[in-house]
Amino acid sequence: MHVDIRDEGPRDVAAIRELNIVAFEKDQEANIVDALRANGAALLSLVATLNDRVVGHIMYSPVSLGEVVGAGLGPMAVLPAHQCQGIGSKLVEAGNRKLEQAGYPFIVVVGHPNFYPRFGFSPAREFGITCEWDVPDDAFMVSVLDPPKMHAVSGFAKYRPEFSTVA
């Protein structure tokens, strides 16, 4: 199985929407992706393709910690028939690498505590970073990409309004 990871293109929009609806069994995440894209708030949007079919997607958007702007990972989805085959891992690795190369100092994620630590994420509370939503401490994680820039940075991580206003 050869999976390609590439930047999202205009022809992928409908497939990304359907993928998110199928993977999350509701349309909220698909609506958030569409709203972030429409508002120019996607820092990075990658697709995983298998035989030219979109089977996975990841999006990053700006997250602020006071005056410091980093990235929020999510939504990230893989079609159910292709889960547990390393596609999500490839998306996270490629996306995180691109954001680090672009100079973003941190990435936060609300996600599964058994999945994201393998990519350098740890509980954000350990860094004095809290989430704007009521989520378990072990589900809100951060990967510090630029330790000097993040020295003494803590506080409330503020996501884009699309996450709270899109249903």
C-alpha positions in Angstrom: 0.0 0.0 0.0 1.5 3.3 -1.1 -0.1 6.4 0.4 0.9 9.8 -0.9 0.7 12.9 1.4 0.3 16.2 -0.4 -1.2 19.6 0.0 -4.9 19.9 -0.4 -6.0 21.1 -3.8 -9.3 22.6 -5.0 -10.4 19.2 -6.5 -10.1 17.6 -3.0 -12.6 19.8 -1.2 -15.7 17.6 -1.7 -13.8 14.4 -0.8 -12.4 16.1 2.3 -15.9 17.1 3.4 -17.3 13.6 2.8 -14.2 12.0 4.6 -14.8 14.1 7.7 -18.5 13.3 7.8 -17.9 9.6 7.4 -15.0 9.5 9.9 -16.7 11.5 12.6 -20.3 10.3 11.9 -21.5 13.9 11.9 -20.9 17.0 9.9 -19.5 19.4 12.6 -15.8 18.7 11.8 -16.5 19.0 8.0 -18.2 22.3 8.7 -15.3 23.5 10.7 -12.8 22.6 7.9 -15.0 24.3 5.4 -15.3 27.5 7.5 -11.5 27.6 8.3 -10.8 27.2 4.5 -13.4 29.8 3.5 -12.0 32.3 6.1 -8.4 31.8 5.0 -7.5 30.3 8.4 -6.0 27.1 7.3 -2.2 27.2 8.0 -1.8 23.8 6.4 -4.2 21.3 4.9 -2.8 17.9 3.8 -4.5 14.9 2.2 -3.5 11.3 2.2 -4.3 9.6 -1.1 -4.4 5.9 -2.1 -4.7 5.3 -5.8 -5.6 9.0 -6.3 -8.5 8.6 -3.8 -8.5 10.9 -0.7 -8.4 8.5 2.4 -7.1 10.9 5.0 -7.0 14.6 5.8 -5.4 16.9 8.4 -5.7 20.6 8.9 -3.8 23.1 11.1 -5.1 26.6 12.0 -3.7 29.4 14.1 -3.8 29.2 17.9 -2.7 32.1 20.2 -1.0 31.9 23.5 -1.0 35.6 24.4 1.2 37.2 21.8 2.7 34.0 20.6 1.0 32.3 17.6 1.4 28.6 17.0 -0.8 26.0 15.4 -3.7 23.8 16.3 -3.9 20.4 14.8 -7.3 19.3 13.9 -9.5 18.1 12.6 -7.6 15.0 11.4 -9.5 12.1 9.9 -9.0 8.8 8.1 -11.7 6.8 6.3 -12.8 4.0 8.7 -11.8 1.3 6.2 -8.2 2.7 6.2 -7.7 3.4 9.9 -5.0 1.6 11.9 -2.7 1.4 8.8 -0.4 4.3 9.6 -2.1 6.9 7.4 -3.0 9.2 10.4 0.6 8.9 11.6 2.0 9.9 8.2 -0.3 12.9 8.1 0.7 14.1 11.6 4.4 13.5 10.9 4.3 15.4 7.6 2.2 18.3 8.9 4.2 18.8 12.1 7.5 18.7 10.1 6.2 21.4 7.7 5.0 23.6 10.5 8.3 23.3 12.3 10.1 24.2 9.1 7.8 27.2 8.7 8.9 28.4 12.2 5.8 27.8 14.3 6.9 27.6 17.9 4.2 25.1 19.1 1.4 22.9 18.0 -1.6 22.0 20.3 -4.1 19.2 19.8 -7.2 17.9 21.5 -6.9 14.2 20.9 -6.4 10.7 22.0 -3.7 10.5 24.7 -2.6 7.1 23.4 -1.9 8.4 19.9 -0.3 11.8 19.9 2.6 11.4 22.4 4.5 9.4 19.8 4.8 12.6 17.8 6.2 14.6 20.7 3.0 15.8 22.3 2.6 15.9 26.0 -0.1 17.2 28.4 -0.2 21.0 27.9 -0.9 21.6 31.5 2.7 20.6 32.2 3.7 23.8 30.4 1.1 25.9 32.1 -1.1 25.9 28.9 -4.8 25.5 29.3 -7.6 24.9 26.7 -10.5 27.2 26.1 -12.8 24.1 26.2 -13.5 21.8 29.1 -11.5 18.8 28.0 -9.6 16.2 30.1 -6.0 17.3 30.9 -4.5 14.2 29.2 -6.5 15.0 25.9 -5.1 18.6 25.5 -1.5 18.3 24.5 1.3 20.5 23.1 4.4 19.8 21.1 6.9 22.6 21.7 8.8 23.1 18.4 11.0 26.1 19.4 11.9 25.8 23.1 13.7 29.2 23.3 10.7 31.0 21.8 8.4 29.2 24.2 10.4 29.9 27.3 8.1 31.3 29.9 5.1 31.2 27.5 2.0 29.8 29.2 -1.7 30.6 29.6 -4.9 30.1 27.7 -4.7 28.7 24.2 -7.2 30.5 22.0 -8.4 28.7 18.9 -10.0 30.3 15.8 -13.7 31.3 16.3 -14.8 28.7 13.7 -14.3 26.0 16.3 -16.8 27.5 18.7 -19.3 29.1 16.3 -19.7 26.4 13.6 -22.2 23.6 14.3 
